[in-house]
Amino acid sequence: AQSVTQLDSQVPVFEEAPVELRCNYSSSVSVYLFWYVQYPNQGLQLLLKYLSGSTLVESINGFEAEFNKSQTSFHLRKPSVHISDTAEYFCAVSRIRSGYALNFGKGTSLLVTP
Amino acid sequence: DTGVSQNPRHKITKRGQNVTFRCDPISEHNRLYWYRQTLGQGPEFLTYFQNEAQLEKSRLLSDRFSAERPKGSFSTLEIQRTEQGDSAMYLCASSLGTGDPPQHFGDGTRLSIL
């Protein structure tokens, strides 16, 4: 089975500061990795994904994540956050060649203040 | 592309009653997923369909839960003899098919058991 640990339940940060949301996973098989974002009272939106290839993946709104196989991590970073980035962020893992039945972490609440 | 639609948005019912939720995926999306999200937790996988075939079910899907996707389009999730512990947000997601993780989530149905 696969599991995901998000090391921080809440991350407060000032606007325009950098941020890192940490995610570690455990699995006995190769996996795909994902970050999802959830705004209040809404469903989840896929932020970025690692399936294969370059270990550094980027989203269209400035987030990036790096797959580190030796450390079994997939941390999410952004060099300069905006107020609008305030949301819940979920790291998720799925088996390769499965139906993408995702296992999610418990989430990290990012709160950006002026 | 009208997005994934879930109805109702909110459902309040008494313990012991049956409830049914509906999910309309994005048109032409072959895969449809159901997840459950409780307060302060990440979503938990329940089941998924490839067209009308239910291909995987989580152990969370007890015999009181049943999901269908009769014509490979919309899906229903029924909970019989509801219990307090069933109170949660039920999320539906869809994807085009092979090689495509569930990236289109609906806004969910929030179930409250009195």
Contacts between the chains, C-beta under 8 A, distances in Angstrom:
chain1	res1	chain2	res2	distance
A	4	B	42	7.7
A	32	B	101	6.9
A	34	B	101	6.2
A	41	B	107	7.0
A	42	B	107	5.4
A	43	B	4	7.2
A	43	B	91	5.8
A	43	B	93	7.5
A	43	B	105	3.3
A	43	B	106	5.1
A	43	B	107	4.9
A	43	B	108	5.7
A	44	B	43	7.0
A	44	B	91	7.1
A	44	B	93	7.5
A	44	B	105	4.5
A	45	B	103	7.5
A	45	B	105	7.1
A	46	B	101	6.9
A	46	B	102	8.0
A	46	B	103	3.5
A	49	B	101	6.2
A	90	B	42	5.1
A	90	B	43	7.3
A	92	B	42	7.5
A	94	B	101	6.8
A	98	B	56	7.8
A	99	B	31	6.9
A	99	B	48	5.1
A	99	B	50	7.0
A	99	B	55	5.7
A	99	B	56	5.5
A	100	B	31	7.6
A	100	B	33	7.7
A	100	B	48	7.8
A	100	B	95	7.0
A	100	B	100	7.7
A	100	B	101	4.4
A	100	B	102	5.8
A	101	B	33	7.6
A	101	B	45	4.7
A	101	B	48	6.2
A	101	B	56	5.7
A	101	B	58	7.6
A	102	B	35	7.9
A	102	B	43	7.5
A	102	B	45	6.2
A	102	B	101	7.1
A	102	B	102	6.7
A	103	B	45	7.0
A	104	B	42	3.2
A	104	B	43	5.1
A	104	B	44	7.3
A	105	B	42	5.3
A	106	B	40	7.2
A	106	B	41	5.6
A	106	B	42	5.2
A	107	B	40	7.7
A	107	B	41	7.4
A	107	B	42	5.3
